[in-house]
Amino acid sequence: MSHTPPGPARCVRIVWYVWEVPRIKLKNARPNYIAMVKEVRNIRRQVLPHGLTVITEQMEHIRSASIGIWLETGSRDETPQSNGISHFIEHMVFKGTKHRTAEEIARQVDSIGGNMDAFTSKECICFNVKVLDENVPIALEILTDLVLHPTFTAEDIARERGVILEEIKMDEDNPDYLVHEIFTQNFWKDHPLGKPILGTKETVKRFERQAVLDTYAHRFAPGNIIVAAAGHLDHDQFVDLVVKHFEHLKPAQNGFHSAEPKIVPRIVLRNKKALEQVQLCIGVPAYPIAHEKRHAGYILNTLLGGGMSSRLFQNIRERQGLAYSIYSDLNPYRDTGCMAVYAGTSLASAAKVVRSVVNEFRDLKNKPVPEEELRRSKDQLKGSLMLSLESSTARMSNLARQEMYFDHFQDLDELIEKIEAVTAADLQSLAQEFFKTESVAVTALGNLSGLKISRDQLTC
């Protein structure tokens, strides 16, 4: 179990899609242009009468199948008093059901060679399992038993509070995690999106059985559930299994979804003298996950800090030797987003790293990206997209996330076409929109004796 980072209502429909997957290069094609060989992706979608969505992809060439039960609600839909309860419930369903003890759950999954997991993010909760195709019926039965019939005993809740408190302590001892958490809490200050997925020591200590039961009853509604599966399976047979387990649920929506957060670009210096390095997080507002210009954002993040050839890695690590770890992340949500740079460096180099990152922001605003760098970033991004869809688990997750956020299923051809359409002028315009001096937020964590970071140092 882990923690990470709602789509519009649609009518009932069943759809097949064709994806084109790169395999060969044409002899006479322009450099780096990858030819396509057709691979039919048999993707079907169906909405049950009470609102639950089933979406599958049949993959004939493998013997595994991955199943996920997704809830379109996460930690951002919690009140300040219940912060962390989504993640707490994710843990609690594994502690026993009306039909199985926790040990029986583990033994049955192991007996069929399955891998079961779960995670909570800001905007969803997922329970998933991967098994051989012949074990799909029993795997779905176990997974639905967890999700639909947990017991939530007072004894298990008391015990799990202690487990979560230890998990919070563990993450607080991880400086990379902690600096991102502090950054997020300040970037979306006083909004649930800025609260930790795990909750806090104070909120977790207050979780009692009735609060868990109330939250569970409110969130686990069919209109809020997606059952996604990918692998060697038959859609119609899988839908029949889902209906068998979920048909008793009454139609209901969760009624959640918090308001759009206000971004607060603060400079936060947090002392933690035990740390050897200064942990830096430098971020700016970005587009929501379904924004029409999101493909330019993907490319901008890739060339800024998305790999070993990125500007940040080559300049700050390779040329200046100021950091071992430096990268950028793009974190989009349904109504907002953030592009953030992380670096771990010495106290003596911290100000120089901040200055170097801001210089890269400024350079992207003032100069068009060279064609060779743009081509390389596009190919890197396309390759990552293709490789990310090689497993049944990845494809299952892709199905669910597209269902949550987009008004139609985007095939790989469409994504590649959108990526290829991005120009150097588009990236420069995007950089000018993202990298504004007044919008840059900075969090520094470590032994900060004498370190000062002002808004003037962030001029870009």
C-alpha positions in Angstrom: 0.0 0.0 0.0 1.3 3.4 -0.8 0.3 7.0 -1.4 1.2 9.0 -4.5 0.0 12.2 -6.9 -13.4 13.1 -11.9 -14.3 13.3 -15.1 -17.4 14.8 -16.7 -20.6 12.8 -16.7 -21.1 10.8 -19.9 -23.8 8.6 -21.4 -23.5 4.9 -21.6 -21.5 3.7 -24.5 -19.2 0.9 -25.6 -16.2 1.8 -27.7 -13.4 0.1 -29.6 -10.1 2.0 -30.2 -7.1 1.4 -32.5 -3.7 2.5 -31.3 -0.6 2.7 -33.5 2.6 1.6 -31.9 6.1 2.5 -33.3 8.1 -0.5 -34.4 10.4 0.4 -37.4 12.0 3.3 -39.1 11.3 4.1 -42.7 14.4 4.1 -44.9 13.5 7.4 -46.6 11.8 9.1 -43.6 13.0 12.3 -42.2 15.5 11.9 -39.3 14.0 10.6 -36.1 10.5 10.2 -37.6 9.2 6.8 -36.4 7.0 4.8 -38.6 3.9 3.1 -37.3 2.8 -0.5 -37.4 -0.8 -1.1 -36.4 -1.7 -2.7 -33.2 -5.4 -3.0 -32.5 -6.2 -2.0 -28.9 -9.5 -3.7 -28.0 -10.8 -1.2 -25.5 -14.4 -1.3 -24.4 -16.4 0.8 -21.9 -19.7 0.3 -20.3 -21.7 2.1 -17.6 -23.9 0.0 -15.4 -27.5 1.2 -14.6 -26.5 2.4 -11.1 -23.6 4.5 -12.5 -20.5 2.3 -12.0 -18.2 2.4 -15.0 -16.4 -0.7 -16.4 -13.6 -0.3 -18.9 -11.4 -3.0 -20.2 -8.6 -3.6 -22.7 -8.1 -7.1 -24.1 -4.5 -8.0 -24.7 -4.2 -11.4 -26.5 -0.4 -11.6 -26.5 0.0 -12.0 -22.7 -1.2 -14.3 -20.0 -1.7 -11.8 -17.1 -4.6 -9.5 -16.2 -4.6 -6.5 -14.0 -7.7 -5.3 -12.3 -8.2 -2.0 -10.5 -11.1 -0.6 -8.5 -10.8 3.2 -8.6 -12.6 5.8 -6.5 -12.8 9.3 -8.0 -12.1 11.0 -4.7 -8.9 11.5 -2.7 -7.3 13.5 0.0 -8.2 16.8 -1.5 -11.9 16.1 -0.7 -11.3 15.9 3.1 -12.1 18.4 5.7 -9.2 19.8 7.8 -10.4 17.7 10.8 -10.4 14.5 8.7 -7.2 15.0 6.8 -5.7 11.6 6.1 -8.8 9.6 6.4 -8.9 8.5 2.7 -5.4 6.9 3.1 -6.5 5.5 6.5 -9.5 3.7 4.9 -7.2 2.4 2.1 -5.2 0.7 4.8 -8.2 -0.5 6.8 -9.9 -2.5 4.0 -6.9 -4.9 4.1 -7.5 -5.7 7.8 -10.4 -8.0 7.3 -13.9 -8.4 5.7 -17.1 -10.1 6.6 -15.8 -13.1 4.7 -12.0 -13.1 5.2 -9.5 -12.3 7.9 -6.4 -10.2 6.9 -4.3 -13.4 6.9 -6.8 -15.2 4.7 -6.7 -12.4 2.2 -2.9 -12.6 2.0 -2.9 -16.4 1.7 -5.5 -16.5 -1.0 -3.7 -13.8 -3.1 -0.4 -15.6 -2.7 -1.9 -19.0 -3.5 -2.8 -17.8 -7.0 0.5 -16.0 -7.5 -1.1 -12.6 -7.5 0.2 -9.2 -6.6 -2.2 -7.0 -4.7 -1.6 -3.3 -3.8 -3.4 0.0 -3.2 -2.6 3.7 -3.1 -4.2 7.0 -2.2 -3.5 10.2 -4.1 -4.8 13.7 -4.0 -7.7 12.9 -6.3 -8.3 9.2 -6.3 -8.0 5.9 -4.4 -7.0 2.7 -6.2 -7.2 -1.0 -5.1 -5.5 -3.3 -7.7 -4.4 -6.9 -8.3 -2.4 -8.6 -11.1 -2.9 -12.3 -11.7 -2.7 -15.0 -14.4 -5.7 -14.8 -16.7 -7.2 -18.0 -15.4 -7.5 -16.4 -11.9 -9.4 -13.3 -12.9 -12.7 -14.4 -11.3 -11.2 -15.2 -7.9 -9.0 -12.1 -8.0 -12.0 -9.9 -8.7 -14.0 -11.6 -5.9 -11.2 -11.0 -3.4 -10.7 -7.4 -4.5 -14.4 -6.6 -4.3 -14.7 -8.3 -1.0 -12.0 -5.9 0.3 -13.7 -2.8 -1.1 -17.4 -3.7 -0.4 -17.3 -5.7 2.9 -14.6 -4.3 5.3 -15.4 -4.8 9.0 -13.5 -1.7 10.4 -13.3 -3.1 13.9 -12.4 -0.7 16.7 -9.4 -2.9 17.6 -8.0 -2.8 14.0 -8.6 1.0 13.8 -6.6 1.5 17.0 -3.8 -0.7 15.8 -3.7 1.0 12.4 -3.5 4.4 13.8 -0.1 3.4 15.2 1.0 2.1 11.9 0.1 5.3 10.1 1.8 7.4 12.8 5.0 5.5 12.1 4.6 6.0 8.4 4.3 9.7 9.0 7.5 9.7 11.1 9.2 7.7 8.3 8.3 10.2 5.7 9.4 13.1 8.0 12.8 11.5 8.2 13.0 11.5 4.3 14.3 15.0 3.4 13.4 14.7 -0.3 9.8 13.9 0.6 9.6 16.5 3.4 10.7 19.4 1.3 8.1 18.6 -1.3 5.5 18.3 1.4 6.4 21.7 3.0 6.4 23.2 -0.5 3.0 21.8 -1.4 1.4 22.9 1.9 2.5 26.5 1.3 1.9 26.6 -2.5 -1.8 25.7 -1.9 -2.0 27.1 1.5 -5.2 26.5 3.5 -6.6 24.3 0.8 -7.1 20.5 1.0 -4.9 20.0 -2.0 -2.0 21.3 0.1 -2.7 19.0 3.0 -0.6 15.8 3.3 -2.2 12.6 1.9 -1.2 10.7 5.1 -2.8 13.4 7.3 -1.0 14.7 10.4 -0.2 13.2 13.8 -3.0 15.2 15.3 -5.7 14.2 12.8 -4.8 10.5 12.6 -4.9 10.2 16.4 -8.6 11.3 16.3 -9.8 8.7 13.8 -12.5 6.6 15.4 -14.8 3.9 14.0 -17.8 6.0 13.4 -15.9 8.6 11.4 -14.3 5.9 9.3 -17.7 4.3 8.7 -19.3 7.6 7.7 -16.5 8.5 5.3 -16.6 5.1 3.7 -20.4 5.1 3.2 -20.2 8.6 1.6 -17.4 7.8 -0.8 -17.9 4.2 -1.9 -20.9 5.0 -4.2 -21.3 3.4 -7.6 -21.3 6.8 -9.5 -17.9 7.3 -8.0 -16.3 4.0 -8.9 -14.4 2.8 -12.0 -13.5 -0.8 -12.4 -10.7 -1.0 -15.0 -9.0 -4.2 -16.3 -6.4 -4.9 -18.9 -4.8 -8.2 -20.0 -5.9 -11.6 -21.3 -9.6 -11.3 -20.6 -13.0 -11.1 -22.2 -15.0 -7.8 -21.8 -18.4 -9.3 -21.6 -17.4 -12.0 -19.2 -15.7 -9.5 -17.0 -18.7 -7.2 -17.0 -20.8 -10.1 -15.9 -18.5 -10.7 -13.0 -18.6 -7.0 -12.0 -22.4 -6.9 -12.2 -22.5 -10.0 -9.9 -20.4 -8.3 -7.2 -21.7 -4.7 -7.5 -25.3 -4.9 -8.6 -26.7 -4.6 -5.0 -25.3 -1.0 -4.7 -27.9 1.8 -4.9 -27.3 4.7 -7.3 -25.5 7.6 -5.6 -22.8 10.2 -6.4 -20.3 11.3 -3.8 -21.1 15.0 -3.9 -17.5 15.9 -3.4 -14.9 18.0 -5.3 -13.4 20.9 -3.5 -13.1 24.4 -5.0 -10.2 25.4 -7.1 -7.2 26.3 -4.9 -5.6 29.7 -4.7 -1.8 29.6 -5.4 0.4 31.3 -2.9 4.0 31.7 -4.2 5.9 32.0 -0.9 9.5 31.8 0.0 9.8 29.4 2.9 13.1 28.6 4.8 12.8 25.7 7.2 15.7 24.9 9.5 16.5 21.2 10.2 20.1 21.2 11.4 20.5 17.4 11.3 20.5 17.4 7.5 23.8 17.4 5.7 22.3 18.9 2.5 20.0 21.8 1.8 16.9 20.5 0.1 15.4 22.9 -2.5 12.0 23.0 -4.2 11.4 25.8 -6.7 8.0 25.8 -8.4 5.6 27.8 -10.5 1.9 27.4 -11.4 1.1 25.1 -14.3 -1.9 23.9 -16.3 -4.6 21.5 -15.1 -4.4 17.9 -16.3 -6.8 18.3 -19.2 -5.7 21.7 -20.5 -5.5 22.0 -24.2 -1.9 23.2 -24.0 -0.8 20.4 -21.7 1.4 18.8 -24.4 3.6 21.8 -24.5 3.9 21.6 -20.7 5.1 17.9 -21.0 7.8 18.9 -23.5 8.8 22.0 -21.4 9.2 19.8 -18.3 11.2 17.2 -20.3 13.8 19.6 -21.6 14.0 21.6 -18.4 14.6 18.7 -16.0 13.2 15.4 -17.3 16.3 13.4 -17.8 20.1 13.3 -18.0 20.2 15.4 -21.2 17.9 18.1 -19.6 19.1 21.6 -19.1 19.1 21.4 -15.3 21.0 18.1 -15.2 23.6 19.2 -17.7 24.2 22.7 -16.3 23.9 22.3 -12.6 25.2 18.8 -12.1 27.5 18.1 -15.0 29.0 21.6 -15.8 28.9 23.2 -12.3 29.0 20.1 -10.1 26.6 21.7 -7.6 24.2 18.8 -7.0 23.9 15.0 -7.3 20.2 15.0 -7.7 18.3 17.6 -9.6 15.1 17.2 -11.7 11.8 18.9 -12.5 8.3 17.5 -12.1 5.0 18.4 -13.6 2.1 17.8 -11.2 -1.3 18.5 -12.8 -4.7 18.1 -11.1 -8.2 18.6 -12.3 -8.3 22.4 -11.8 -4.7 23.5 -11.2 -1.1 22.3 -11.6 2.5 22.9 -10.6 5.9 22.6 -12.2 8.6 22.2 -9.6 12.4 21.8 -9.6 14.0 19.7 -6.8 17.7 19.8 -5.9 19.8 18.7 -3.0 23.0 20.7 -2.5 25.4 22.1 0.1 24.7 25.2 2.1 27.5 27.0 0.4 26.0 26.2 -3.1 22.3 26.7 -2.3 22.0 30.3 -3.4 24.0 29.5 -6.6 21.7 26.6 -7.4 18.6 28.8 -7.0 20.2 31.4 -9.2 21.1 28.8 -11.8 17.5 27.4 -11.9 16.1 30.9 -12.3 18.6 31.6 -15.1 17.2 28.5 -16.9 13.7 29.9 -16.5 14.8 33.2 -17.9 16.6 31.6 -20.8 13.5 29.6 -21.8 11.5 32.8 -21.8 14.0 34.9 -23.8 15.3 32.4 -26.4 13.5 29.9 -28.7 14.4 26.3 -28.0 16.8 25.1 -30.7 15.3 22.6 -33.2 17.7 19.8 -32.2 16.8 20.1 -28.5 13.1 20.3 -29.3 13.3 17.2 -31.5 15.2 15.3 -28.8 12.7 16.2 -26.1 9.8 15.2 -28.3 11.4 11.8 -29.0 12.2 11.3 -25.3 8.6 12.0 -24.3 7.1 9.8 -27.0 9.5 7.0 -26.0 8.5 7.3 -22.4 4.8 7.2 -23.3 5.2 4.1 -25.4 7.4 2.2 -22.8 4.9 3.2 -20.0 2.2 1.1 -21.7 4.1 -2.2 -21.9 2.5 -4.0 -18.9 -1.1 -4.9 -18.2 -1.0 -2.9 -14.9 0.2 0.3 -16.7 -2.6 0.0 -19.3 -5.2 -0.6 -16.7 -4.1 2.5 -14.9 -4.1 4.4 -18.1 -7.7 3.4 -18.9 -8.9 4.6 -15.4 -7.1 7.9 -15.4 -8.3 8.8 -18.9 -11.8 7.9 -17.8 -11.5 10.2 -14.8 -10.1 13.3 -16.5 -11.0 13.4 -20.2 -14.1 13.6 -22.3 -12.9 11.0 -24.7 -10.3 8.2 -24.8 -7.0 9.6 -26.3 -5.1 7.0 -28.4 -1.4 7.1 -28.9 -1.7 8.5 -32.4 -3.6 11.5 -31.0 -1.0 12.1 -28.3 1.9 11.9 -30.7 0.2 14.2 -33.1 -0.3 16.8 -30.3 3.3 16.4 -29.2 4.6 16.8 -32.8 2.5 19.9 -33.3 4.2 21.8 -30.4 6.6 24.4 -31.8 9.6 26.3 -30.3 7.3 29.4 -30.3 4.7 27.5 -28.3 7.3 26.6 -25.6 8.6 30.1 -25.4 5.1 31.5 -25.0 4.4 28.8 -22.3 7.7 29.7 -20.5 6.7 33.4 -20.5 3.3 32.4 -18.9 4.8 30.0 -16.3 8.0 31.7 -15.3 7.0 35.0 -13.7 9.1 36.5 -10.9 6.0 37.0 -8.7 4.8 33.4 -9.3 8.0 31.6 -8.3 7.7 29.7 -5.0 10.7 28.4 -3.1 11.1 26.1 -0.1 14.5 25.4 1.4 15.0 22.8 4.1 18.2 22.0 6.0 20.9 23.7 8.1 20.2 27.1 6.7 22.6 29.2 8.8 23.1 32.5 6.9 21.1 31.5 3.9 18.8 34.2 2.5 16.6 34.0 -0.5 14.7 37.2 -1.6 12.2 37.9 -4.4 14.9 39.9 -6.2 16.9 36.7 -6.5 14.0 35.0 -8.3 13.8 37.7 -11.1 13.2 35.9 -14.3 
